[in-house]
Structures are given as C-alpha cells and as structure tokens.
Amino acid sequence: FRSTLGVTVSHMTVGNEEYGSWETDNHTLKNNGATYAAAVAGTSGYYQLIKAASPNTLVGVDVEPNYAPWDQDVLSGAPYDFVEYHYYSETPGSESDTFITQQAAQQLTTNINTIRSELTKWGKPGTPIYVGEIGGPYGNPGKQSWSITQGLYAGQVLGEMMNDGVSRLTWWIGFGNCNGQAGNDSSSLYGWQDFGAYNVFSDGPSDNTCPGAGPLGTLSPTARAFQLFSNVAVDGENALTATVTGDKTDVRAYAATHSGGTALVLFNLNSTTNQLVTVTLSGQSASTSVTVET
C-alpha cells in the first residue's frame, strides 16, 4: 500500500467487475454480491485489512445497477468509503453514431442517479461515486473509437459528470491496446479511419496495427475533449446550469464559473449544419469580452 517513495495509495477498490462472468471467481457461488460483500466485511475482510495496512487509503467496492441483485447485496452488506462504477456505452459491432453522440453520455447520468438512489436506500447517501473505467464499446473497438463522434461523446461525458458531482473518472486507456482493423469500420459510421483502438494517445510508428493514428503521443478526438474541458472543470470553481433555447437535439451546453467569469462549452452534434441557439446560464449575465477555443 505504500511505495518505497513513501506515497500512500489514495484509493483502492476490492476486485474488478466481480459481478461479471468474465472475471475469474473461485467461490462456489460465482459472481455473487453477497459472497463479495462478505469478503469485504468483518475483522478479517478486505476493508479492515487494507485499513490496518494503510489507514488513510479509501476503500471502494464494485457497483453495477444493471446486474440485480448485486448492488443491493453489496451496498447493504459491505463497508466502503466510495463505490466504483464502469461504463461502456456500446456493444462491439453494433456501434451507432446517433446513440453515442446524442444519448450515451446522458445514459451515464441516468445510471449515476440510480446508484445514488441505491446508496440513499441503504443508508449511505453522499458516498462518492467514481467512474473507474469508461469507453465506447466494451471490446473490439473500430473506427468510431478514433473518430470525432467519440470525442463528442467524451466531451459530453465530462460535462455530465461535472454536473453530476462525480469528481473522479478514468478513460480506459491512455497508451496501448490498439485494435488495428479488427473492429467495426462500417461505412455507416462517420470517419476516415481504417483502425480502432482503446487508447486515446497514439503509440507511434512502433505500433504497426494503427499506423493512421499518427506519431507517438498524437491526441485522439477523445483526448482533445479532455484537453478542451481542462479549461472548464477547474478546482475551486462551480458548475452552472446551462439552458439551450433552439435546437436542443444537436446542441448541448455545459458551463462553470471561471476566474470571476464563465466558461461555456457547446457541442454541435450535427456534422453538416451550423446551429443558432441562445444559452442561458444560472446566475450569470452576458459578457462583452469572450475568448473562443475550438
């Protein structure tokens, strides 16, 4: 729990997606929430063992509201400081640009709200919810993974999580795991790419499976969304309610206070049409000094 550098691990989750049959489980009842909770609880359970070794480490448990009764058994039977949720919005081979740009990020908010209501039901309201893994399809990514469609999804995810009060979210993965041409490169999906990858930074010429990703460290559209949002979700600032008047299907808005002013992010989900909209921000007035970043 403590490295040779004297650094304490801040967060540790017990297991990884233990609710899923794809994870190895040697118990008689496999991938069972009650069994998992029992392993975390008690004087010899993982929670107490981790705390004994590193008192300042926060201990989390896996949650998945779509695998009932997993959450009920875990949240009612295990001790925890936070819960970890993983979200992959699509099934490999069934990717949809319409879904990932217009619905997927909002579905994540729906799931977060479900987990929040579960925590309240089991007497732990206010428990931090961390999105430990997130991506597009859960496997075999195709060209959408390096197209602007996923970048638009990633940007909206960051806006939704800012509004939802989720302080920790980790995209899977930074480098590595290029999928080459094995994924869905259908002409029904937007983009010129003939490869797919989990990563958001190019592995460079050493990776022969994704030569189109560019030199080492090249940012994908997903990484660009994080880069853009670093100017919006800033420590010490507050999220604002942004209301769009006009085309609410194609235009999404997120906002926060920013150094005495306002940071506003707009996403146009229409690939061919400019959109004229009015955005109203809670408690803010119009400014005559505007800096635009695209």
N, C-alpha and C positions, 0 to 999 in steps of 0.2 A: 504493500500500500504506500510505502514511502520510498522514493528513489534514492540513489546514492547522492543525489544533489540536494537532498533534504526537502523535496517538494512533496506535499501531501496530495493524494488523489482527491479531487473535489467531489466527484460523483461516481458512483458505481452501481450499475444495475445487475440484479441477480439473474443470470441466464440471458438468452437471446431468443425471442419469439417462441418461448416454450409451449405456447398454445398450439403450435403448428406441427403437423405430422412430418414435415420436412426436417425438423430438429431431432437429433438423437435423444431418446429418453429410455433409460433402463429400468424405470419403475414398472410395477405390474399394471397400474393404471397409467397409460401413457398420455402425455399432453393433457393432464388433468389439473384444473385450477386448485382444487382442494389439496392435492398432493403437493403442488408447487407452494401454496401458502404455508403448509405445514413445515416444509423445508426451510422457509424463511423465518418462521416464528419460533418462539421458545428460547430457552437459555443456550441451547446448542445449535440454534438455527443461524442462517447466514447473516441475518440482521445483527444479532448480538456479536457474532464472531468478527464481523467487519468493524463494528464499533469498538470492540475490545482492542483490535489491532490499530485502529486509526479513528479516534473519537470524532474528529472533525469531518470525516468523509460522510457525505449524504448518500443514503442507500435507497435505491429505487426498485420497483417491480414492473414487470411487463403488463400492459393492458391491451385489450383488443375487443371493442364493444360488439363486433360482428361475429364473435365466437362464443355466444352464450352457452353455459353459464360461467365462462372463465372469469370475467370481471367481477361478478357477484361473489364468487368463491375467494378470489384473490383479495379484493378490496375489503371484504368483511373478515378475512382470516389471517392476513399478514400485516406486520408492521412495516412502515415505509415512510420516507421523507419526501419522495416525489414519485411520479409514475412516468413510464416511458412508453410512447406510442410510435409505431412505424406506419407510414402511409405511402403506398404505391398506387397511383391512381388508375392504372390501366392493366389489362390482360395482354400479354405478348401476342402479336398477330391480329389484335382487334383494336389497335390504336385509332383514335378519332381526333382530328384537329379541332372539330367543333367542341367535343367534350373537354379536351384538355385546356382549351383557351377560354371557354365560357362557363364551365361547370365544375371542373376538378378541384380548383382551389376553394371554391365555396363549399364543396362537399367535405373538404377537410375541416372547415369551420363547423359544419354540422356535427361531424364526429367528435371534435373537441368539446362541443357543447354537451354531447351525450356523455362523454367521460366526466365532465364537470358535474353534471346532474347525478351521475353514479357516485362520485365522491361525496356529494352532499347527502345522498341517501344513506351512505354507510358511515356517516359521522366524521368525514374528513374534508369539509369544504375549504377551499383556498389552497389545497395541496398543489404544488407546481406540476404542470403537465409539460413534459419535454418531448419533442418530436426527434427521436434519436436517429431515425433513418427516413429519408424521403426521396422519391424519384418519380419517373414516369411509369413505364411498365415494370413489373416486378422481376422480369427476366428477359433475356434475349432482345435487348433494345435495338431498334432500327433507326432510320434516318431522322425520325422525329426528335430523337434524343439530342441531336446537334443542330436542330432547326430552330428558327425563331419562335415557332409555336410553343416549344417547351420553355424558351426564355420568357414568353408572355405568361405562361403558367407559373414559372418560378417567381416572377415579379409579383404576381397576384398572391401567391402563397405568402411571400414576405409581408405584403400589406395586410392580408387576413390575419396572420399571426401577430402582427403589431396591434391590430385592433382587438384581437382575442386575448392579449396579455400573455402570450407564450414567449418566454424570454430565451429559450434555447431550442435551436433547430439545426440539424446537421444533414446536408445533402450527401447522398451516397453515390459517388465517391470523388475525391479530388483528382488523383492520377491513377492510371492503370485501368485494367478491365475493359479495354476496347473490344468490341464485339465484331469488328470487321463488317463483312457483307452478309452475315448470317441472319440479321434481324429483318424487320418489316420495312422494305424500301418501296412500298406500293406507290403507284402514281397518284393514288387518292390522297396521299399525304403531301403537304407542302414541303418544298425544299429541294435543293440540288444534290444533297449528299447521297453518296452510294455506300455509306457505312453507318454504323451505330456504335454507341459507347455509353457505359455508365459514367465515365469520368467527365469532369467539366473543364479540365485543362489538358491540352494535347500532350501526348507522350513523346512527340517529335519523331524524327526520321528513324529512330531505333525501333519504333513500332510499325512494322510493315503492314499490319492489318488495317490501319486507319491513316493512310498517307494524306488524305484530304483534310485532316484536322489541322495541318499547318505545323510550324516549328514548335519545339519544346516550350510548353507554357502558354501557347495560344489559348485565349479565353473563348469558350463556347458561349452561345447566347444565354445559357443558364448562368454562367459565371458573370456575364455582363449585367444581368438583372441584379445579382448580389452587389456588384460594383456600383450600380446606379443607386441602389437602396441604402448603401452606406452613407449617403448624404441625407437620408430621411430618418431612419431609425437610429437616433443618436442618443447616447446616455444623457440623462438629465432632462430630456425633452418629453413632451406628452403627445399622445395620439389625438387627432381631431376627427370629428365626423365630417366626411365629405359627401355631399349630396349632389348627384348629377341630374340636371334638367336637360332633356333632349334624348339622344339615343343611348338608353341605358343598357341595351343589349351589347353594343360594340364598345362602349366607353366605360372604363372602370376608373375610379379615383380613390386615392388614399392620401392622407395628409397628417402632418405633425408640426408642432411648434419647432422653430429653428433659429436659435441665436437672436431672439427678440422678434423674429419674423415668422414666416411659414414656409414649410417645404411641402410641395404638392406633386404627386406622381399621377400621371394619366397614362392609361393603356388604351390604344385603339386596336380592337381585335378584328377590324375589317382590313383585309390586305389590299384593297383597291380604292377605298373611298376615304377622303378627309371628312371629319365629323366636327360640326359646330355645336358646342354644348356650353351650358352655364354650370359652374361648380360653386356651390355654397358651402362655406366652412363654418363650423360651430364656433361662435365667439370671436370670429376674425373679420376684419374689414379689408377692403381692396387695397392693393399696393400699387404705386406708380413706378416702383423700382423692381424689375423682375429679371432674374438670371435664368436662362433656359439651358438645360443639358439633355442631350438625346443619346 
